[in-house]
Amino acid sequence: MITEAQARVVAEFKGLLPCSAPREIRAFDDAGAFVSVLRPVDRAAADDPALVSALTEWRLRHRENFLSVFTPTARRTRRWLAQSVLDAPDRVLFLITDERGDSLGHIGLSRIDGPSAEVDNVLRGVDTGSSRLMHFSHVALARWACEALGVEELFLRVFADNARAVASYARVGFRPVRVEPLIAVQVEPGETRYEPCPEGTTPNTERRLLTMVLDGTALSALGRGRQGAKAGAGG
Ligand SMILES: CC(C)(COP(=O)(O)OP(=O)(O)OC[C@H]1O[C@@H](n2cnc3c(N)ncnc32)[C@H](O)[C@@H]1OP(=O)(O)O)[C@@H](O)C(=O)NCCC(=O)NCCS
């Protein structure tokens, strides 16, 4: 279960509790050059039509890479941000932005649960910005999770055939720990959800789910890097 201290930091970062320090994480490359600012989605962001529209378009473009495959709409994205992201105490979604505050992609933490948390919703929305944008943003997030939330291990789940994402995560330091068969469940017309295949059930898809872990040793190695986190709460 998420600890009280973690829930407070998450709520402060999401703007649901007062926070005196800047609610952002700054990412730098190995040479100390600025790469991006990670800004948590708050109520204002969730209500911003331009942002909702960008997130909807990005999800549509990459929809086959996520466990729930559907045709996104602005209405659904807004509802997802408000209900599934903002209202969930153990979850925070960061917009990866440039210096001017323009959004380039996003990366989230969910299932924050004492010593562990899941990295989710990793997506590069635009080609502008550093070619290593996602790498250093991911490293900055992992470091923040360790320092501000006290997380000791991160995990993530990715389709095993998403070679680009798997390679990207491996470069951050995640290692594969499990590959599972999946079943594709038709939730409603036009919407499929991939779920781990229960034992004794025959998979109905070739796709496999890969779980990768960034353990304590790898996390501390990232902490010794030159990444900078301007953590507004607890960081
Ligand atoms: C997954 C995703 C976020 C990864 O982003 P990315 O920009 O490809 O990731 P990286 O920053 O790791 O790699 C970018 C480039 O920097 C290079 N790079 C990154 N880290 C590096 C390092 N430490 N050393 C050398 N090169 C590095 C990579 O080789 C890559 O170069 P290439 O474009 O020539 O292949 C992106 O591909 C994406 O948005 N995909 C669609 C959505 C998706 O699948 N999300 C995952 C769902 S689980």
The ligand as an ORCA input file, in Angstrom:
! r2SCAN-3c Opt
* xyz 0 1
  C       9.218      4.035    -26.040
  C       9.720      5.406    -26.384
  C       9.196      6.389    -25.344
  C      11.251      5.409    -26.340
  O      11.689      6.664    -26.721
  P      12.990      6.836    -27.635
  O      13.091      8.267    -27.985
  O      12.937      5.840    -28.712
  O      14.032      6.365    -26.547
  P      15.534      6.595    -26.244
  O      15.731      7.956    -25.639
  O      15.910      5.460    -25.385
  O      16.258      6.501    -27.656
  C      16.351      7.587    -28.552
  C      17.645      7.520    -29.302
  O      18.693      7.836    -28.403
  C      19.647      6.787    -28.384
  N      20.057      6.582    -26.987
  C      19.271      6.646    -25.899
  N      19.987      6.413    -24.789
  C      21.240      6.198    -25.195
  C      22.436      5.904    -24.507
  N      22.488      5.812    -23.165
  N      23.545      5.744    -25.234
  C      23.511      5.865    -26.570
  N      22.405      6.124    -27.287
  C      21.282      6.305    -26.594
  C      18.923      5.570    -28.872
  O      19.779      4.632    -29.468
  C      17.974      6.145    -29.865
  O      18.655      6.352    -31.086
  P      17.973      5.944    -32.461
  O      16.834      6.917    -32.634
  O      19.071      6.131    -33.438
  O      17.508      4.540    -32.282
  C       9.254      5.891    -27.795
  O       9.784      5.024    -28.749
  C       7.746      5.967    -27.934
  O       7.115      6.952    -27.573
  N       7.127      4.889    -28.507
  C       5.691      4.877    -28.729
  C       4.924      4.660    -27.423
  C       5.383      3.394    -26.732
  O       5.602      2.363    -27.339
  N       5.500      3.497    -25.373
  C       5.877      2.368    -24.558
  C       4.691      1.665    -24.064
  S       5.168      0.447    -22.843
*
